[in-house]
Amino acid sequence: MNDSSKTFRTKQNKFNSKSNLQNVRSDFTNGIRNIQNRLKTNEENVMKSAAEITKEFYEAFQKKDATKMGTLYSDSVIFNDPVFNNLNATEARGMWQMLISRGKDLKLKFGEIQSEGDTGKVTWEAYYTFSKTGKKVHNVIQAELVCKDGKIIKHTDRFGFYRWSRQALGLPGLLFGFLPFLKNKIRTEARKGLDLYLKRQK
């Protein structure tokens, strides 16, 4: 092997070593940036108060943005209201998607948000047409959202079922809305409807 070949190989090896080192440095830098971005996102979420998360949730609801609402739920969230009981994260997210997609004339407003530690509290009002009867409903709901690490881990809505049933069902609600059997019937039908909706989304 002549001297020129040796010199070329030596330079080539140095070039390859330098190139490999640059690649390693680039990968390392990108890795650090990714970690920093994740930490920044986590810090932003942790720094959000329960009131801020609650406000963000209902602002998304006003815009009928079920996807945004779902991102504010923890994967371990539990949802309860007089109709839907103990929904998990998948079910709760699906419920909002279902209600928003079907509520063509749905309008919502919410009042001042109160915060007690890790819990956001707000009264919100929904105006919509109940699809099964075509009757107009104005429902007033008291909501409590328990938050942890920037996510909602427990969401409880409370409203007067009898008042709702009188509006949504008409005469049957007026006559029987205060009886447990009607509430159980509505719950069963609502659950079946949600299960069917979730099945169709798969």
C-alpha positions as CSV (number, residue, x, y, z in Angstrom):
1,M,0.0,0.0,0.0
2,N,1.5,3.3,-1.0
3,D,1.7,6.4,1.2
4,S,-1.1,8.2,-0.6
5,S,-3.5,5.3,0.0
6,K,-2.6,5.2,3.7
7,T,-3.1,9.0,4.0
8,F,-6.5,8.7,2.3
9,R,-7.7,5.9,4.6
10,T,-6.4,7.8,7.6
11,K,-8.4,10.9,6.6
12,Q,-11.4,8.8,5.8
13,N,-11.3,7.1,9.2
14,K,-11.0,10.5,10.9
15,F,-13.9,11.8,8.8
16,N,-16.1,8.8,9.7
17,S,-15.2,9.2,13.4
18,K,-16.0,12.9,13.3
19,S,-19.3,12.2,11.5
20,N,-20.3,9.5,14.0
21,L,-19.4,11.8,16.9
22,Q,-21.6,14.5,15.4
23,N,-24.5,12.0,15.0
24,V,-24.1,11.0,18.7
25,R,-24.1,14.6,19.8
26,S,-27.1,15.4,17.6
27,D,-29.1,12.4,19.1
28,F,-28.1,13.4,22.6
29,T,-29.2,17.0,22.0
30,N,-32.5,15.9,20.6
31,G,-33.0,13.5,23.5
32,I,-32.4,16.3,26.0
33,R,-34.8,18.6,24.2
34,N,-37.5,15.9,24.2
35,I,-37.1,15.4,28.0
36,Q,-37.2,19.1,28.6
37,N,-40.4,19.5,26.5
38,R,-42.0,16.7,28.5
39,L,-41.0,18.2,31.8
40,K,-42.3,21.6,30.7
41,T,-45.6,20.1,29.7
42,N,-45.9,18.2,33.0
43,E,-45.0,21.3,34.9
44,E,-47.6,23.4,33.1
45,N,-50.2,20.7,33.9
46,V,-49.3,20.4,37.5
47,M,-49.3,24.2,37.9
48,K,-52.9,24.5,36.7
49,S,-55.4,25.0,39.5
50,A,-58.7,23.1,39.7
51,A,-60.5,26.3,38.8
52,E,-58.4,26.7,35.6
53,I,-59.0,23.1,34.6
54,T,-62.7,23.4,35.2
55,K,-62.9,26.6,33.2
56,E,-61.0,25.0,30.3
57,F,-63.3,22.0,30.4
58,Y,-66.5,24.1,30.1
59,E,-65.1,26.5,27.6
60,A,-64.4,23.4,25.4
61,F,-67.9,22.2,26.1
62,Q,-69.3,25.6,24.9
63,K,-67.4,25.1,21.7
64,K,-68.7,21.5,21.4
65,D,-65.1,20.3,21.5
66,A,-65.5,16.8,22.9
67,T,-61.9,15.9,22.0
68,K,-60.5,18.7,24.1
69,M,-62.8,17.8,27.0
70,G,-61.6,14.3,26.9
71,T,-57.9,15.3,27.1
72,L,-58.6,17.0,30.4
73,Y,-59.8,13.7,31.9
74,S,-57.4,11.4,33.6
75,D,-57.4,7.8,32.3
76,S,-58.6,6.9,35.7
77,V,-61.5,9.4,35.9
78,I,-64.9,8.4,37.3
79,F,-68.0,10.3,36.1
80,N,-71.4,10.3,37.8
81,D,-74.7,12.1,37.3
82,P,-78.4,11.2,38.0
83,V,-78.5,9.3,34.6
84,F,-75.0,7.9,34.1
85,N,-73.4,6.1,37.0
86,N,-69.7,5.3,37.5
87,L,-68.5,5.8,33.9
88,N,-64.8,5.2,33.3
89,A,-62.6,7.4,31.1
90,T,-63.5,5.7,27.8
91,E,-67.2,5.8,28.7
92,A,-67.2,9.4,30.0
93,R,-65.3,10.7,26.9
94,G,-67.7,8.7,24.7
95,M,-70.7,10.1,26.5
96,W,-69.7,13.7,25.8
97,Q,-69.0,12.9,22.2
98,M,-72.4,11.3,21.9
99,L,-74.3,14.1,23.6
100,I,-72.6,16.8,21.6
101,S,-73.0,15.0,18.3
102,R,-76.7,14.5,18.9
103,G,-77.4,17.9,20.5
104,K,-77.7,19.9,17.3
105,D,-79.2,22.9,19.1
106,L,-77.3,22.5,22.3
107,K,-76.3,25.7,24.0
108,L,-74.4,26.0,27.2
109,K,-73.5,28.7,29.7
110,F,-71.7,28.5,33.0
111,G,-71.3,30.7,36.0
112,E,-68.4,31.8,38.2
113,I,-66.1,28.9,39.1
114,Q,-65.3,28.2,42.7
115,S,-62.2,26.4,43.9
116,E,-61.7,24.4,47.1
117,G,-58.3,22.8,47.1
118,D,-58.2,20.2,44.4
119,T,-61.9,20.6,43.5
120,G,-63.4,23.0,41.0
121,K,-67.1,23.8,41.4
122,V,-69.4,25.4,38.9
123,T,-73.1,25.7,38.0
124,W,-73.8,25.2,34.3
125,E,-76.9,25.4,32.3
126,A,-77.8,23.4,29.1
127,Y,-80.5,24.3,26.6
128,Y,-81.4,21.6,24.1
129,T,-84.1,19.5,22.5
130,F,-84.5,16.0,24.0
131,S,-84.4,13.9,20.8
132,K,-86.7,11.1,21.9
133,T,-89.7,13.4,22.6
134,G,-88.7,16.6,20.7
135,K,-89.3,18.6,23.8
136,K,-87.2,21.6,24.9
137,V,-85.1,21.2,28.0
138,H,-83.4,23.8,30.2
139,N,-81.3,21.9,32.7
140,V,-79.4,23.4,35.6
141,I,-76.4,21.3,36.8
142,Q,-74.1,21.7,39.8
143,A,-70.7,20.2,38.9
144,E,-67.7,19.2,41.0
145,L,-64.4,18.3,39.3
146,V,-61.7,16.8,41.4
147,C,-58.3,17.3,39.8
148,K,-54.8,15.9,40.3
149,D,-51.6,16.5,38.3
150,G,-53.4,18.7,35.8
151,K,-56.2,16.2,35.0
152,I,-59.7,15.6,36.2
153,I,-59.9,12.4,38.2
154,K,-63.5,12.6,39.4
155,H,-66.4,14.4,37.8
156,T,-69.8,14.6,39.5
157,D,-72.9,16.4,38.1
158,R,-76.0,16.9,40.1
159,F,-79.4,18.1,38.9
160,G,-83.1,17.6,39.8
161,F,-84.2,14.5,38.0
162,Y,-87.9,15.3,38.5
163,R,-87.5,18.8,37.1
164,W,-85.6,17.4,34.1
165,S,-88.1,14.6,33.5
166,R,-91.1,17.0,33.5
167,Q,-89.4,19.0,30.7
168,A,-87.9,16.1,28.7
169,L,-90.7,13.6,29.0
170,G,-93.8,15.7,29.3
171,L,-96.8,14.2,31.0
172,P,-95.1,10.8,31.9
173,G,-92.3,12.8,33.6
174,L,-94.9,15.0,35.5
175,L,-96.8,12.0,36.7
176,F,-94.0,9.5,37.4
177,G,-90.7,11.4,37.4
178,F,-90.4,11.3,41.2
179,L,-90.7,7.5,41.2
180,P,-87.6,5.3,41.2
181,F,-88.8,3.0,38.5
182,L,-88.8,5.8,35.9
183,K,-85.3,7.0,36.9
184,N,-84.1,3.4,36.6
185,K,-85.8,3.0,33.2
186,I,-84.1,6.2,31.9
187,R,-80.7,5.0,33.3
188,T,-81.0,1.6,31.6
189,E,-82.0,3.2,28.3
190,A,-79.2,5.8,28.5
191,R,-76.6,3.1,29.3
192,K,-77.7,0.9,26.4
193,G,-77.5,3.9,24.1
194,L,-74.0,4.8,25.3
195,D,-72.8,1.2,24.9
196,L,-74.2,1.0,21.3
197,Y,-72.5,4.4,20.5
198,L,-69.2,3.2,21.8
199,K,-69.5,-0.1,19.9
200,R,-70.1,1.8,16.7
201,Q,-67.0,4.0,17.2
202,K,-64.6,1.0,17.3
